[in-house]
Amino acid sequence: MALTTDIVATYRNPAAALRRRAAGPPREDRALVTLMLACGLYYIAQWPRIAREAHADESLTLQALLGGALLGWIFVAPLLFYLIAALSHLVARLFGGQARWYDARMALFWALLATTPLALLQGLTAGFVGPGPAETLVAVVSFGTFLVFWFLGLRLAESGEFADAA
């Protein structure tokens, strides 16, 4: 199934979409591509907000702000997400989780990628509308959706279902 179709399907049935994405033997290349696509799209989502900030404050150059965001989203964020996935797996193990490390990573990485449409909307809202209730509402919905997808995916993974299907 196409990636965009799975993203849309995640909003209808997160468990089924994640099962499709994590099916088969663990493939770290798949996990890394999922994470890098998500980070790349989150970086692009920052562009309207960054352009607004650069226009509002002439002491900040657009190139410097874009470079900082690039460094953060493409080089630092993936490392942090790997760390967060490992910590969430360790915490789940304390409560009886049975997932493989790969499954915990895919649950987090897929939640990030599946919420990129909302992140792009949030970026557009921040860039065109600016700070205010609309931006806050979109940010809360975006982050809440990410948490729901991640929690459901991690719960599914830690139940051992992915390992059984492989």
C-alpha distance (Angstrom), angle and dihedral (degrees) to the residues before:
residue distance angle dihedral
M1 . . .
A2 3.80 . .
L3 3.76 118.9 .
T4 3.79 93.8 -120.6
T5 3.79 90.8 49.5
D6 3.81 89.9 52.7
I7 3.80 90.7 49.5
V8 3.80 90.9 53.8
A9 3.82 90.3 43.6
T10 3.80 89.4 53.9
Y11 3.79 90.3 66.4
R12 3.82 89.7 55.4
N13 3.81 100.1 38.8
P14 3.83 115.0 2.4
A15 3.81 95.0 -177.8
A16 3.81 95.4 54.4
A17 3.80 93.3 46.8
L18 3.79 92.5 49.1
R19 3.82 90.9 47.2
R20 3.81 89.0 55.6
R21 3.80 92.6 47.5
A22 3.82 95.2 47.2
A23 3.81 96.8 39.5
G24 3.77 119.6 127.1
P25 3.76 130.2 22.7
P26 3.80 119.1 -23.7
R27 3.80 110.6 -80.7
E28 3.75 114.1 -174.5
D29 3.79 91.1 -167.9
R30 3.82 88.8 62.6
A31 3.79 91.5 49.8
L32 3.80 92.7 48.0
V33 3.81 93.6 47.8
T34 3.81 90.1 49.0
L35 3.80 90.8 51.5
M36 3.81 95.4 44.3
L37 3.82 92.0 48.5
A38 3.78 89.9 51.0
C39 3.81 93.0 47.4
G40 3.80 91.1 46.7
L41 3.79 91.9 51.9
Y42 3.81 91.7 45.5
Y43 3.81 87.5 52.2
I44 3.81 91.1 51.6
A45 3.81 88.9 47.7
Q46 3.81 88.5 61.9
W47 3.81 94.8 58.7
P48 3.84 98.9 87.2
R49 3.81 92.4 48.2
I50 3.80 91.4 46.1
A51 3.81 91.6 49.3
R52 3.80 89.8 51.2
E53 3.81 91.9 50.0
A54 3.82 92.4 47.5
H55 3.80 91.1 49.5
A56 3.82 93.1 47.5
D57 3.82 95.8 47.2
E58 3.78 113.4 40.4
S59 3.80 91.9 -168.4
L60 3.81 87.7 71.4
T61 3.78 117.9 70.7
L62 3.76 120.7 -144.6
Q63 3.81 91.3 -130.6
A64 3.80 93.0 53.7
L65 3.78 92.8 49.4
L66 3.80 92.8 46.0
G67 3.81 90.1 47.7
G68 3.79 91.6 51.6
A69 3.79 91.7 48.9
L70 3.81 90.1 47.4
L71 3.78 91.4 52.1
G72 3.79 91.1 48.0
W73 3.80 99.8 45.1
I74 3.81 101.6 35.5
F75 3.80 102.6 34.8
V76 3.83 110.0 20.7
A77 3.81 104.3 29.8
P78 3.84 95.9 58.1
L79 3.79 90.4 55.4
L80 3.79 91.0 48.8
F81 3.80 91.7 48.5
Y82 3.80 91.0 52.2
L83 3.81 88.1 51.6
I84 3.81 92.7 47.4
A85 3.82 90.8 49.3
A86 3.81 90.9 51.2
L87 3.80 93.0 47.8
S88 3.80 92.4 47.6
H89 3.80 89.4 50.8
L90 3.80 91.6 50.3
V91 3.81 91.1 49.9
A92 3.81 90.2 48.1
R93 3.82 89.3 50.8
L94 3.81 88.8 57.7
F95 3.80 87.5 59.1
G96 3.80 95.9 45.7
G97 3.80 101.6 -84.2
Q98 3.80 115.3 167.3
A99 3.79 103.3 -170.8
R100 3.74 128.3 126.3
W101 3.81 116.0 -115.2
Y102 3.80 87.8 -109.4
D103 3.81 92.2 57.0
A104 3.79 92.4 53.1
R105 3.80 89.8 49.7
M106 3.80 92.8 49.1
A107 3.81 91.5 49.8
L108 3.81 90.7 56.5
F109 3.79 96.9 38.0
W110 3.79 93.7 48.2
A111 3.81 91.3 48.5
L112 3.81 88.1 54.1
L113 3.79 93.7 48.5
A114 3.80 94.1 43.5
T115 3.80 91.6 54.6
T116 3.80 95.5 50.1
P117 3.84 92.6 100.7
L118 3.80 88.1 59.6
A119 3.81 90.7 45.2
L120 3.80 89.6 53.1
L121 3.81 89.6 50.0
Q122 3.79 89.3 48.9
G123 3.80 90.5 51.6
L124 3.79 91.8 50.1
T125 3.79 90.9 48.2
A126 3.80 91.7 49.7
G127 3.79 91.3 47.5
F128 3.78 101.0 43.7
V129 3.80 104.1 26.9
G130 3.79 99.6 27.9
P131 3.78 129.7 -156.6
G132 3.77 115.0 -14.1
P133 3.79 144.5 84.7
A134 3.82 95.0 -48.0
E135 3.79 92.9 54.6
T136 3.80 91.3 45.4
L137 3.81 92.2 49.7
V138 3.79 93.3 50.0
A139 3.82 90.7 46.3
V140 3.81 92.5 50.7
V141 3.82 92.5 47.6
S142 3.81 91.1 46.7
F143 3.79 95.0 48.7
G144 3.80 92.7 42.0
T145 3.80 91.1 52.1
F146 3.80 90.2 49.3
L147 3.82 91.0 51.6
V148 3.81 92.2 48.6
F149 3.82 92.9 49.3
W150 3.80 91.9 45.5
F151 3.80 94.5 46.8
L152 3.81 93.0 47.2
G153 3.80 91.6 46.1
L154 3.78 93.7 46.9
R155 3.79 91.6 47.4
L156 3.79 90.4 50.2
A157 3.80 91.9 47.2
E158 3.79 95.0 45.7
S159 3.80 91.1 51.4
G160 3.81 85.8 71.3
E161 3.79 93.6 -117.9
F162 3.82 94.6 127.6
A163 3.80 93.1 51.4
D164 3.81 89.6 50.2
A165 3.82 92.0 51.1
A166 3.81 95.0 49.5
